[in-house]
């Protein structure tokens, strides 16, 4: 289980249905696991804790974790 905090710094806009992806890398820099969660609503100036999980234990110890917010649904990044 991985927890992270995400904050909306906008004073004027809330964010809805935002995907957030966590990528875990091994010591060689290879992506070894990824997980996605959806933030249904993040109000302006809001802060929320988000959770990522995996169905089975990881086969490595993550050396680096990258959290990637994808705030615009339907856009290919």
N, C-alpha and C positions, 0 to 999 in steps of 0.2 A: 504494500500500500504506500502510495506517495501522496503527500499533501502539498499544496502550494496556495499562495494568496494571489488574487488578481484584483486590480484596482482600476476603476474608470475615472480618469483625471478630468474628463469633460464636465464643465459646469452647466452645460445646456442639453446634453443628450444622454439618454439611457441606451444600453446595448441589449439586443434581444437575440436569442438563439445563436450565440457565439460558440463555435467549436474551439477547443483548446487541446493541443496535442503535447504529450510528454514523450521525448525521445531519450533513451538511456544508451550511453556509449561505453564500450569496454576500454581497457587501457591502451589498445592499439588505435583507438579512434573510430572503431566500427560501430554502427548502430546495432544494438543487440536486442532491443525491445522498444515498443511504442504502445501508447494507450491514448485514447481520446475521450474527452468528456464534453458535455454541452452545458453552457451557462445560459439558462432560460431567460434571465433578466438581470442586468447589472445597472442599477440606477446611476444617474450622474453623481459623481464624487463617491460612489459606492465602493466597498471593499468586501470581497467574498472569499471564503476558503473553498478550494476545489479539491476533489479526490481523483486519483488515478489508481487502477488496479489491474492485475493480470490473473488469468485463470489458473496458472501454475507457477511455482517458484522459478525465479530467474536462474539461469545456469551460469551466471557470472556476477561479479561485484561491480556495479556501475562506477566508472571513474569520472563521468561527467553526465549531467542531466541538462537537457535543453527543453524549455517550456515555450511553445509556439502558439500564440493566440491567432485565430483566424476570424476576425470580427465581421466579415461580410459573407453571409451564406450564399452559395451559388457561384462564387468567384473562384476560379482556378488560380492558385498561387504559384 
